[in-house]
Amino acid sequence: MKKIMVVHNEGNLNVNPNLAGIVENLCEQGYQVHYYCRRLQGVPQTASHAGLTYVFVEKGQLRLIDKYSLVIGVDRDGIISAALVARQLGVPYGLISYEIFFSDETGAEFKLPEITACANVRFAVCQGRERSRHLASENRIPLDKLIDIPVAGRRVRRGARNNMLHATFGLSPETKIALYIGSVVSQWAMVDDLIRNAQNWDDDWALVLHNRYGDHNLLRLRQRHQGAARVHFTPQSGLSFKALQALVQSADLGIALYRPTFANVYEGNNLKYLGLSSGKIATYLQHGVPVVVNDIGEMSKHIDECRLGIHIHSLDELPARLRAADRTVIDGWRENCYRFFEKELDLDNRIGPLLDAIKACLSN
């Protein structure tokens, strides 16, 4: 049985439906996958699939527990380690990229180790052709090695809307919920602006904020907006994807706003050229929940053309757009969301080229 090593410093496999789905597919193909990562607090880190083994990297010291036929690095730190291990073992390696670092933002010294590590990759995964072109250019990878796979999980998750969040916050079942999932403390996510905007919503709408990971800055945010009308924070963070499903299915709309700040290497062009790399948007659509987005390029166009929710140019537009979105309108968008996810995003329909590339690596 072939063994594949996946190196991912983030360690958030169980809350990344796309990466988890890729690993599950590999296990279902009969491969054994060893997932090397650091330990995290507040995030589930247990093997959720037969054939998967977690290997924790202590204090940054990566020690191999086995021999591998293929090494896959996830993002910058992962590919740098993967290239070293692959050279040591004399095996092929590949890249899965969720973040793109641009040399004009990072400087050459930061970028050079990543470029060097990518010199001999057999394949690289990115999200959409435009985003893949940027990765190919920045990491000097031939474009024909790029495989376009949107950040999305496996299969549509149909289910009736539930009242879990209504019960949690004592809301009337008639209250419509706009749900935000993700980092609530990052400036690029526009959460402060969103909370202030919610003060202008009609009373039949509520904003629910779910912080994806534990963060000590969350307390400051809550204190800053203490007493804000129509705003609620979920009591838990770090939910597994399975637990997250009930949360999403209690929402009428999902919110995904992006504003590049250029404050650091993650929040500049990496967000400007977002493409199909928003996991939160994919999760909403997977569950038939229409989306509120701002001007984020490719996905904004899909929202408009396929009637998947609300595209705003400014938050000032949102109160009126919500006022016009009653449940009859929203329910009319739901089936569009399912169809779009299945056709354009569903990992099971997009992973074929990656499985073929991996098979080719392991057959040589």
N, C-alpha and C positions, 0 to 999 in steps of 0.2 A: 504494500500500500504506500503510495507516494505521500511524502510529508511536506507541507508548505509552512513556511515561517512568515508571519505577518508582524511587522514592527510598527507600533503605533504608540507614541509617547503619551497621547491624550488619555488613552485607556477608557474611553467612553463608549465602547462597542455596544453595550446593551441599551444605550439611549440614542444611538445613531442607526435608524432603520435601514439606511442604505448600506453601510458597511456591514451591519449584522446580516442583512440579506445576502450580500456577496459571500460572506463566510458560510452562511447556511447552504447556499448553492454549491460551494466547493465541497462541503461535507457530504451533501447529497450526491455529488459526483463520485464519492468514494475516497476523497482525499482526507488525510488527517491535517488539521490546522492547529498550529501552536501560535497563540496570540501573545506577543511580548509587549508589556506595557508597564507603566508605573501604577502604584496603588493610589486610589482616590477615596476621599471621604464623601459620603452622601450620594454616591453613585453605585448602583448594583454592578458587581464584578464577579459574576458566577457564570460558568458555562451553561448556555441555554440550549445547546444542540449537541447531539451525539457526534463525536469526531472532533470537537473543539476542546482545546486545553488552554487555560490561562497560564502564562509564565510571567511572574512579576519581576521587574527590573529594579533592584534595590540600589539607591544612591547613584543612579546613572550607570551602574556597572552591568553591561549586557553580557551574560554568560550563557552559552549555548547548552541546552540539555539534550540535544539530539543532532543528528545530521539531517539536512533538508535537500530536497530536489529543486526547490524554487524559493526565493525570498521576495516578499512584497513589502515595500516601504510606504507608509502613509504620511504624506506631507513632508516638510523639509527635514525634520529630525529623523523621521522614519527612513527616508531614502538615503540619507547620509550613512546611517547605520547599515541599511540593507546592502548598499554597495560594498561596504567593508566586509560584511559577512559573506556575501556572494563571491567576492574575490578570494576570501580565505577558503571557502568550500569548493570553489571552481564550478559554481552553478549559475544559471541565469537569474535575473531579477527584474522586477517591474515596479511601477509607481502608481499609487492612487492619490490623486491630488484633490483636496478640498479647499486649500488656500493657495492663492498665487501671490508670490512676492515679486514686486517690480523693482528692477535694479535702480531706476531713477529715484525711488523712495528709500531703498535699503542701503545703497552704496555698494561698491564692487566687493569690498572685503566681506560683507555679510553674504552676498549672493554667490561668490565664487565656489564655496564648498558644495552648495546645492547643484550648481551647474556641472561641477566636476563629477559629482555622484551620479548625475543623469546621463553621463557620456555614453554609457553602454546599456541603458535600459532596453529591454526587449519590447516593452509596451508601457503606455502611460494612460491612465483613465482621467478624464476631465468631463465637464458638464456643458455640453452644447458646443457647436462649431466655433462661435466667436470666442468663447472662453478658452477653448482648446488651442486656437490660434495664438492667443496671448501666452498660454503656458509653453507652447512650442517655441515661441520667440524668446521668452524670458529664460527658459531652462535649456535652450539650444537642443531641443529634441526634434528630430524629423517629424513633420506633421503626419506622415503616413503611419507613424507608430501610435498616434493618439486615438483613443477609443472614447466616443461620446456616450456617457451614461449620466443622466440627470440624478441629482440627489433625491432619491425616493425609495420607498420600501417595496414590499411585494404584495401585489394583488389589492384590488378594491376591497374596502371594509364596509360593507353595507350594514345599516342598523338604524332603527328608529331613534329620533331625538329623545333624549331622556331628561329628567329633571334633577339630576344629581347636584348641579351647581345651584339650582333654585333652592333645593333643600338645605344645602350647606350655608347659604347666606340669607335664608328666610325670604326669598323672593317669590312673588306671585308667578304661577305657571305661564301667565300671559306676558311676563317680562321677557323681552328679547335680549339675548346675551351676545356681546361682541367679545371674543376671547383673544387674548394675546399670550403666546407661548414663546419663551426664549429668554435672553438676557434682558432684565428689566433695568439694569444699571448702566448699560453701555449707551454713550451719547448717540451713536449711529442709529440706535433703535427708536429714538424719538419718543421714549416713554413719558418723560416729563411733559412734553408738548401734548401728548395724547391724553394724559390725565387732565391737564388744563382744558383741553378741548371737550372732554366729557361733561364738563360743567354746563355746556351749552346744548347737550342732548335732551331730547324729550324724556319724560319720566318713564316711558315704557321701554327704555333701553338701559342696560347696565354693562359696564366694562369690567371684565375679570382678567386679572394679570396672574400668570403662572410663571414664576421664575424657574427656568429649566434646571439650573444648578444652584446649590447653596452659595450665598455670597453675603459677606458681612456688610456690604454697602446697601443691602436691601433695607435694613433697618432705617438708614438715613433717608432713603426714598420714601418710606412709609411715614416717617416723622415729618418730612417736607410737605407731604400732601395729606396730613392727618385731617379727617373730617371732610375730605373731598366727596362731593355728591356723586352717586352712581358708580363708585369705584370700589372694587373688592380684590383682595389678594388671597390666592389659595394658600392653605396652611402648610402644604408640603411642596418640596422640590425634589429633583432627582428621580422622578418616577420612571419605571421601565416603560417600554413602548406599549406593552399590554395594558398597564394601568392607565396610561395616557389616553387610550382609546375612549374610555367612558367619559373622560374630561372633555375631549374634543366633540363627542357625540351629544353633549349637552349644550353646545353652542349653536347659535344661528349664523354667525359670521366669524371668520378668523381674520385677525389683523396681522399684517406683515409689512412694516414700513422700514425703509432703508435710506439713510442719508450719509454718504461718505463724508468723513470728518478730516481725513488725512492726518489724524493725530498720531497714528502709528502705522506700522507696515501691514496691519490687518484691515485697516479702516479707510484705505484710500482707493486705488484702482481695483483692488480685490473686491470691493463692494460696487464700484462704478460699473464694472463688467460682471455683474452678478450672474447673468445667464439663467441656467436652470439649476443653480446651486443652493437654492433656499429649501432647506429641509422642512421648515415650518409650513411653507406654502404647499409643498407636496403632501404633507401629513393632513392638512385641512382638506385638500381636494380628494385624497384617498378615502376620506370618511364622508365625502359628499357635502362638505361645509364650504360654502362660497367665501371668497377672500376679498378683503380690502387691501389694496396696494396703492403706493404712490408711483411716481415716474421711475421705474426700475428697468426700463428697456424691454427685453424680449418678453418677460412675463406680463408686463403691462399690456402689451399688444394682444397676448392670448386672452387676458381677462376681458378685453373689449370685444374681440372677434368671436370668441366662443361663449360669451355671456356667462362668465364664471364668478361674477361678483361685482365689486365696485372699484373703479380706478379713479383716484383723485390726483389732481395736480398740486393741491395745497390742502392742509388740514382744515382750513377755513370752510372747505366745501362739505366736510363730512357730516355735520349736524343735519343739513338739508337732505343729503343723500340717504342718511339713515331714516329720516322722517318718511321718505318715499318708499323705503324697503319694508313693506309689511310681510307677514309670513307667507302670503300667497305668492308674492314676487320672489321671495327667498326660496320657497319650495320649488318654484319653476326653474331656479338655477341649479338645484341639487343634482339632477340627472346629468346636466351638462358637465358638472364637476367629475362625476364618476366616469363619464365617457372620455373626457380629456385625460384623466389620470391613466385609464387603461390603455389608451392609444399612444400617449406621448411620454408618460413617466414611469409606468409600472416596470420595476426592475426585472421581473420575470420575462418581460417582452423586450428588454434592452440589453440583457447580460450576455446574449449569445456570442458576440464578437470577443468579449473578454474570456469566456470559457474556451473558445477556439484558440485564442492566443496562448492561454495557459497550457492547453493540451499540446500545442506545438512546441512550447518550451520544454515540456516534460517528455516529449517523444524523441528529442534529439540526443 
